[in-house]
Amino acid sequence: GRMVAGRDSVVLPVPVEAVRPPPASASFPVAQLSPLVTSNEEFYRIDTALSVPRIDLSSWTLRVHGMVDRPYEITFDELLDMDMVERYVTLSCVSNEVGGMLVDNAKWLGVPLREMLDRAGVQDGAGQVVGRAEGFTVGFPTEAVYDGRDALVAVGMNDEPLPFEHGFPARLVVAGLYGYVSATKWLTDIELTTWEAFDAYWVPRGWSKEGPVKTQSRIDTPRNGSSLRPEPRAIAGVAWAPNVGIQRVEVQIDDGDWMDAELAEALDRDTWRQWMLPWTPTEGEHLIRVRATDASGYTQTQEVARPAPNGATGWHTIGVSVGA
């Protein structure tokens, strides 16, 4: 095992399944476009904790219990000794507004949640996985662990141990579910229970019990309200439908026809995709809209909905003025 004192001394294991570095074709060289992989420093944060918990690794354990045949508890050393995989997964917050910044993409290192649960032996009727940290709980359908999506107990983020702000020493990462139902940071406890038995932290506070991420797209450049010159440039941004994938992005300028944007290569279905459309603006005021179609064939609805109770909808729309 690896004796651990604090985060500085953690040596992450080599994954049994590594991801390839993103190819150049997965990014467009456009200024102000969100990078394909978000740095740990830039990755968004939404915490219920007022201060970031500093976990004492010598006493930290992860407990797996509830409706299982073989409940167990492991130390951080024992967790690091399990087989790890790397996955790129885009996470988004359910409170993200259309066009908002509460969505980011990172490379995660962790143990597939399926292996953690199989070791315990999930019993029939255990329809909900509950993840706990101090004062916070999430709950999501057990089937999400077994339907082929990426679901990890993550210990690494972009080739380093999880930053304290992002859940050190361990957190849950579940592709395609909003963070409030899946992404427990500072994870200490996984309980298997029935779907009816328990409502996680945000559910009594008015949010939906199930939180699948809605297919969304965002214009990163030009910025809303900006003044542009009438010279060739790009309209560009990102689109995401984690666990499904993006297959098409369309842009509309003023009342013109919807135009297909060029898509960068997808890392996989769990990550956002960059998109770009060359544009030579004419003088005057312009409105630009974007909509994405995911791999299931669903196109974003124009209907505007607030984030509560289960995620915002609508087309991200910006206005720019073009001077002489």
TIBAKOL-125105 format. One record per residue: residue in one letter; x negated, y, z of N, C-alpha, C in turn. Coordinates in steps of 0.1 Angstrom, whole numbers, plus 5000, padded with zeros to 4 digits. Each point is the difference from the previous one (the first is absolute). Layout:
AXYZXYZXYZ/...
! end
This chain:
G499249885000500850125000499150125000/R500750124998499350135000500450075013/M499050035008500350085012500350144996/V501050065005500450144995500150095012/A499450124999500150105011501050104995/G499750074989500950104995500050004985/R500850104994500150004986498750004993/D499050085005498750024994499249874998/S500349905009499349885000500649894992/V501250034994500849894993499349984986/V499749884998499549964986501149924994/L500650054989501149934993499549884993/P500849895000499649884993500150024985/V499349914993500150004986501349934996/P500850064991501249934997499949884992/V500949905002500049884991500650034986/E500850115000500550054987499850155000/A499050044991499750144999500850064988/V500250135000500650064988498950064992/R500250004986498950064992500150165002/P498950074998500050145000500950054989/P500850115003500950054989499250034987/P500549954989499450044987500250154997/A499250054991500150144996501450034994/S500649894994501250024993501250015010/A499849995013501050015010500250145004/S499150094996500150155004499850094988/F500750115000499850114990499250115006/P499050054992499250115005500750134999/V501050025009500850135000499950075013/A499650125000499950085013501350015007/Q500049995013501250015009500849874999/L499749904993500749875000499649925012/S500949955007499749925012499049884996/P499049985007499149894997500749875002/L499649904992500649875000499949945014/V498950015007499849955014499850125009/T500950015010500050125009498949975010/S499250105003499049995011500749995014/N499349935009500649995013500350135007/E499250114997500250135005501250064995/E500349984987501150064993501349925002/F500049885004501249915000501050065010/Y501250014996501150065009500149935013/R500550085010500349955013501450045005/I500749915005501350025007499949925012/D499850065012499949925012501150045010/T500649905007500850035011499250035012/A498749965000499250025012499550154999/L500150065012499550145000498550015000/S499449905006498549995000499749874994/V498949994992499649884994499549905010/P500649885001499549905011498649964997/R499250005010498649944999500149865007/I499949904992500249865005498649955006/D500149945011498849935006500049864994/L499049984991499949874993499849895009/S499350025011499749885009501349955006/S501050085001501349955006501149994989/W499750044988501149994990500249864995/T501349964999500349874994501350024991/L500149914991501250004991500849875004/R501250025004500949895004501049974989/V500249884996501049954991500949915007/H501350045001500949925009501450014996/G500949965008501550014997500449864994/M500850014989500649884994498949924992/V499049955007498949934994499749875008/D499549904993499749875007498750015008/R499050084996498750015006499650145002/P500650075011499650145002498550005004/Y499350114996498650015003499650155002/E498850025005499550135002498550004996/I499650104993498649994995499350145003/T498749995002499250125002499650064987/F499450125000499550064988499049914993/D499049955008499049914995500649884992/E501149945006500649894994500850044987/L500550125000500750054988499050024989/L498850065003499050024990499449874995/D500149895007499549874996501049934990/M501250054999501049944990499650054986/D500549924990499850044986500750134996/M499250094995500650134996500150014985/V501050084996500150044985500050154999/E499750054988500150144997501250024991/R500750115002501150044992500150154999/Y500350054988500450144998501550015002/V500450085010501450025002500350155002/T501050054993500550135002501150005011/L499850095010500950025011500850134999/S501250005003500750135000501050015012/C500250125004500850035012501550024996/V500949955007501450014996500450155000/S499350085008500450145001499450094989/N499349934991499450084989501150054991/E499950144998501050064990499649974986/V500950014991499649994985498950104997/G498949954995498950084997499150025012/G500349945011499250015012498749935000/M499250035011498649945000499949895010/L501149955005499949895010499949864994/V499149994990499849874993498550004996/D499449895002498649984997499649864997/N498949984994499549874996498749965006/A499849895006498749965005499749854998/K498849975002499549865000500049955014/W500849895002500149955014499449865001/L499449975011499449875003500749945012/G500549884998500749945011500449864998/V500649945010500549865000501450004995/P500349924989501449994996500949975012/L501150085001500949985011500649865000/R500249954988500549864998499249905008/E498650024999499249905007500150025015/M500250125005500250035014501249935005/L501150014992501349945004500049854998/D499349954990500049854998499349935011/R498950075005499349945011500949985013/A501050105001500949995011501249914997/G500349974988501249924996501350075002/V500550074990501250075001501249915000/Q500950035010501249915001501150054991/D500949904997501250044992500850105007/G500550104993500950105006499250125004/A498650004999499250115004499950104988/G501050084999500250084988499350145000/Q499450035012499450135001498649995007/V499050074994498750025006500050145007/V499749995012499950135008498550035003/G499550114997498750045003500050115010/R499149995011500150095011498650065002/A500050135003498950075006500650075013/E499250065008500550075012501050104996/G501349985004501050104998500650004986/F499649914992500550004986500249864995/T501149984992500349874994500450024986/V499749904992500649994986500749864999/G500949994991500649874997500349984985/F499749894994500349984986500349854998/P500749974989500449864998498849914998/T500149885007499049904999499749964986/E501150004992499849964985499050094993/A499850135005499050084993498649955002/V499849925010498749945002499749884990/Y501149954995499949874992500550024985/D500350134996500550014986499050044990/G498749995004498950024991499450145000/R500650095008499450135001498850005009/D499250104999498850015009500450055014/A499849925010500350045014498849965008/L499450095007498749985007500150045014/V499249935009499550065012498750064997/A499950134998498850074994499150045011/V498749994997498950055010499150094993/G500150014986499150094993500850084990/M499450124997500650104991498950064992/N500049984987499050064991498649975005/D499749875003498749955004499450055013/E500950045009499650035014501049955009/P499749985013501049965010501150115000/L501249965003501150105000499650125008/P500250124995499850125008501049995012/F499750075011500950005012501350054996/E500150104991501350064996500849914992/H499349904994500849914991500249865006/G499849995013500449885007499049915006/F498750055001499049915005500449945014/P499849875002499249914992500849924989/A501350005001500849924990501450064998/R500549994988501350054996500749914990/L501250024998500749934990500150084987/V499849944988500250064987500949914992/V501250044997500949924992500450074987/A499649954989500350074987501550014998/G500450124996501450014995501050035011/L499550025013500950045011499550135005/Y500950095003499650135006499349975014/G499150095003499249985012500949985013/Y501150075000500849995013500549875003/V500249914990500449865003498949905000/S498850054996498949894998498750045005/A499650125000498550035001499550035014/T500349915010499650035013498450025001/K499650115006498650025003499849965014/W498749985004499649965013500849875005/L500149914990500949885002499549925012/T500949965008499649905011500949885001/D501250004993501049905002500849984988/I500149874996500949974989501049895006/E501350044999501049915005501049964989/L500349875000501049954990501349995008/T501050064993501450005007501049994989/T501350015003501050004990500250144995/W500650014988500350134994500950085009/E500949945007501050075008499550045014/A499049935005499650015014499450135003/F499550074990499150125004500150104989/D500050135004499950114991498850085004/A499150024990498750065003500150155002/Y499050065004499950145005500950104993/W499950004986500750114993501549974997/V500449875002501349964995501150075009/P499950005014501050075008499950154997/R498950054995499850144997500650044986/G500849914994500750044988499549964987/W498949925000499449964987500449864997/S500149964987500449874997499149895005/K500649885003499349895005499049944990/E500450004987499049964990499550124993/G498749994997499450124994499249974987/P500649944990499249984987499650144994/V498850014996499550134994500750024987/K500550124998500750044988499050044989/T500349964988499150034988500050154999/Q498850065000499850155000498950044991/S500050134996498950064992499850145005/R498850054998499750145004499150074990/I500250134998499250084992498950065009/D498749974998498950065008499550134993/T500050004987499550124993500850024987/P500550124997499750125007500850005014/R499650095009500750025012501250084998/N501049975008501350085000499750155002/G500650084992499850155002498750054994/S499249924994498750054995500150084987/S499050094998500050074987498949944991/L500449974988499149934991499750094988/R498949974993499750064987500549914989/P500350064989500649924989498949934992/E499449905007498949924993500249865004/P499549914992500249855003499649965014/R500849925006499749945013500849875002/A499949955012500849885003501050025010/I501249944998500949985011499749865006/A499849995013499649865005500449985014/G500149885004500449975013499949855003/V500849955010500049865004501449955001/A500249874998501349945001499849875008/W500949965008499849885008501449925002/A499849875000501149915003499449875006/P499450025013499249885005500849875001/N499349904997500549864999500949984987/V500150104992500749994987499150044989/G499550125001499150054989500750104991/I499250094994500550114991499849964986/Q501050014992499849964986500250124990/R500550115005500350114991500150135008/V499450114995500350135006500350104988/E501150075002500450104990500150145006/V499650094991500050155004500950074991/Q500850105006500850094993499650145002/I499850084990499750145001501250084995/D500550085010501250084997501149914996/D500750024989501149924996499649914988/G498749974999499549924989500349855002/D499649924990500149865002499149955011/W500449885006499049945009498949944992/M498850025004498849954993499349905009/D499449904993499349895008498650065003/A499749995013498750045005499049884998/E498850024999499049904999499749955014/L500049865001499749945014498649955001/A499450045011498749935003500249865003/E499049924999500149855003500449995014/A500949905003500549975013498949915007/L499750045013499249915008500749875003/D501350025005500949895001501450065003/R501049915002501350065001500250075013/D499149985010500250065013499550155001/T499350044989499350135001500750104991/W499850135003500550104991499250004987/R500650064990499450014987499950154996/Q498850044995499950134995500750014986/W500650124997500550024987499650144995/M500150024987499550124994500750034987/L500350134997500550044988499350134995/P499449994988499350134995501150104997/W499750135003501050104998499350134996/T500550074990499650134996501250105003/P500050065012501150085004500250134991/T501250044998500450124994500350115010/E499950124996500250115010501449995006/G500150045012501450015007500049915012/E501349985005500249915011500449864996/H499549905007500349864996500349925012/L500949914998500449905010499449864995/I499449935009499449874996500649895010/R500549894994500649905008499349874997/V500049905010499449874998500949905005/R500049884994500849885005499249884996/A500149905009499249874998501049894998/T499649904993500749874998499149895006/D500549925009499249905005500149874992/A499249905004499949884992501349915000/S500950045009501349925000500950074990/G499650114994500950074990500850115006/Y499850025013500850115007499350144997/T500850104996499550134998500550095012/Q499250085005500350095011501350074997/T500950025010501250074999499850155001/Q500850084993499950145001500750055013/E500949915005500750045012499150035012/V500250125005499250055011500549955013/A499149935008500349965013498950045010/R500450035012499050035010499349885005/P498950015006499349885005500849915009/A500850065009500849915009501249964992/P500549875002499449905009499049914994/N499850004987499149894995499250054988/G499650125000499150054989500650104990/A499250104997500550114991500149954986/T501050054992500049974986500250144992/G499849994987500050114991498850014992/W500050094990498850014991499250125005/H498749985002499150115004500050104989/T500450135003500150104990499250135005/I499250054991499250125003500250114990/G499750125004500150124991498750064999/V499650044988498750074998500350124990/S499150105001500150114991498850014992/V500150024987498950014990499950144995/G498850065003499850134995499250014987/A499950114995499250024987498549985002/
! end
